[in-house]
Amino acid sequence: MNAMQDQNLSPAQVTQLTKAMLSVALVDGIHPAEAALIGQFYESSRSADMPSTSSVMASPEAQPFDAAALAGSPTAFADTVVLMCLMTAYADGQLSPAERDHVQAIATTLGVDAVRFEAHLAQVRDELVGALSHLPDAGSVAAVVKELSAAD
């Protein structure tokens, strides 16, 4: 399941989701892969009357995120926020404990319980493993899966 599947996000939701993703990336410093993911999401989702992608990405720390502003969001949007934040955290190849705590706090504020959070985390890991299928041999995939599992 793609996090964005069957959703038509409003400009406000795109802005809030982008800010959430940036807040995750800022936890331990924005990695180029995180910046690329966030930029691609924003560019593909923004409407013409929204700020340009380059202006949003130029000063990510100036995009404050307040999870409380999203409290009471529809379940589908809350799930999308959590999934996209987890994807952002993993974009640099690992989910740091600080990033996990930050995304967990966002999830809690959005009403995503621990069971759904763990399901989203498993989904993102599964998608990462699937993306690694181009590695030359099963041993390489197994080694990466082992590293992902050890990150918990």
C-alpha positions as CSV (number, residue, x, y, z in Angstrom):
1,M,0.0,0.0,0.0
2,N,1.4,3.4,-1.0
3,A,1.0,6.0,1.7
4,M,-0.5,8.5,-0.7
5,Q,-2.8,6.0,-2.4
6,D,-6.4,7.2,-2.9
7,Q,-5.8,10.5,-1.2
8,N,-6.4,13.9,-2.6
9,L,-4.6,16.2,-0.2
10,S,-5.6,19.8,0.3
11,P,-2.9,22.5,0.1
12,A,-3.0,22.8,3.9
13,Q,-2.5,19.0,4.3
14,V,0.4,19.1,1.9
15,T,2.0,22.0,3.8
16,Q,1.5,20.3,7.2
17,L,2.8,16.9,5.9
18,T,5.8,18.6,4.5
19,K,6.5,20.3,7.8
20,A,6.1,17.0,9.6
21,M,8.6,15.3,7.3
22,L,11.0,18.2,7.7
23,S,10.7,18.0,11.5
24,V,11.8,14.3,11.3
25,A,14.7,15.1,9.0
26,L,15.9,17.9,11.3
27,V,16.1,15.5,14.3
28,D,19.6,14.4,13.4
29,G,20.4,16.7,10.5
30,I,18.9,16.6,7.1
31,H,20.6,14.0,4.9
32,P,20.5,14.6,1.1
33,A,18.3,11.5,0.7
34,E,15.8,12.9,3.2
35,A,15.8,16.3,1.4
36,A,15.3,14.6,-1.9
37,L,12.3,12.6,-0.6
38,I,10.7,15.7,1.0
39,G,11.3,17.8,-2.1
40,Q,9.9,15.2,-4.4
41,F,6.8,14.8,-2.3
42,Y,6.2,18.5,-2.0
43,E,6.8,19.3,-5.7
44,S,4.5,16.5,-6.8
45,S,1.7,17.5,-4.4
46,R,1.8,21.3,-4.3
47,S,-0.6,23.5,-6.2
48,A,0.5,26.5,-8.3
49,D,-0.4,29.0,-5.6
50,M,1.8,27.4,-2.9
51,P,5.4,28.4,-2.3
52,S,8.0,26.9,-4.6
53,T,9.8,23.7,-3.6
54,S,13.1,25.5,-3.6
55,S,11.9,28.1,-1.2
56,V,10.4,25.5,1.2
57,M,13.6,23.5,1.1
58,A,16.0,26.5,1.3
59,S,15.3,27.0,5.0
60,P,13.7,23.9,6.5
61,E,14.2,25.0,10.1
62,A,11.9,28.0,9.2
63,Q,9.0,25.5,8.7
64,P,7.9,24.9,12.3
65,F,5.8,21.9,12.8
66,D,3.1,21.7,15.5
67,A,1.7,18.2,15.7
68,A,-1.1,19.5,17.9
69,A,-2.5,21.4,15.0
70,L,-3.2,18.0,13.3
71,A,-5.0,16.5,16.3
72,G,-8.4,15.2,15.2
73,S,-7.3,14.7,11.6
74,P,-9.1,11.9,9.7
75,T,-7.6,8.5,10.2
76,A,-6.4,8.2,6.6
77,F,-4.5,11.4,6.8
78,A,-3.0,10.6,10.3
79,D,-1.8,7.3,8.8
80,T,-0.3,9.1,5.8
81,V,1.6,11.5,8.1
82,V,3.0,8.6,10.1
83,L,4.0,6.6,7.1
84,M,5.6,9.5,5.3
85,C,7.5,10.5,8.5
86,L,8.8,7.0,8.8
87,M,9.9,7.0,5.2
88,T,11.7,10.3,5.8
89,A,13.4,8.9,8.8
90,Y,14.6,5.8,6.9
91,A,15.6,7.7,3.7
92,D,19.2,8.0,4.9
93,G,19.3,4.2,5.5
94,Q,18.4,4.0,9.2
95,L,15.8,5.0,11.7
96,S,17.7,6.5,14.6
97,P,16.2,6.2,18.1
98,A,15.6,9.9,18.2
99,E,13.8,9.9,14.9
100,R,11.7,6.9,16.0
101,D,10.8,8.8,19.2
102,H,9.9,11.9,17.3
103,V,7.6,10.0,14.8
104,Q,6.1,8.1,17.7
105,A,5.2,11.4,19.4
106,I,3.6,12.7,16.2
107,A,1.7,9.4,15.9
108,T,0.4,9.6,19.5
109,T,-0.7,13.2,18.9
110,L,-2.6,12.1,15.8
111,G,-4.3,9.3,17.6
112,V,-2.3,6.5,16.0
113,D,-2.0,3.8,18.6
114,A,1.0,1.7,19.2
115,V,-0.3,-1.3,17.3
116,R,-1.0,0.8,14.2
117,F,2.4,2.6,14.6
118,E,4.2,-0.8,14.6
119,A,2.1,-1.9,11.6
120,H,3.2,1.3,9.7
121,L,6.8,0.7,10.8
122,A,6.7,-2.9,9.5
123,Q,5.1,-1.7,6.2
124,V,7.9,0.9,5.6
125,R,10.5,-1.8,6.4
126,D,8.8,-4.2,4.0
127,E,8.8,-1.6,1.2
128,L,12.5,-0.9,1.9
129,V,13.4,-4.6,1.6
130,G,11.3,-4.7,-1.6
131,A,13.3,-1.8,-3.0
132,L,16.5,-3.7,-2.3
133,S,15.5,-6.6,-4.5
134,H,17.9,-5.3,-7.1
135,L,20.9,-6.4,-5.0
136,P,23.0,-9.0,-6.7
137,D,22.3,-11.9,-4.3
138,A,20.0,-13.1,-1.5
139,G,22.8,-12.8,1.0
140,S,23.0,-9.1,0.4
141,V,19.3,-8.7,1.0
142,A,19.5,-10.8,4.1
143,A,22.3,-8.7,5.5
144,V,20.4,-5.5,5.0
145,V,17.2,-7.1,6.5
146,K,19.3,-8.1,9.5
147,E,20.6,-4.6,9.9
148,L,17.1,-3.2,9.8
149,S,15.9,-5.7,12.4
150,A,18.9,-4.9,14.7
151,A,17.9,-1.1,14.5
152,D,15.0,-1.8,16.9
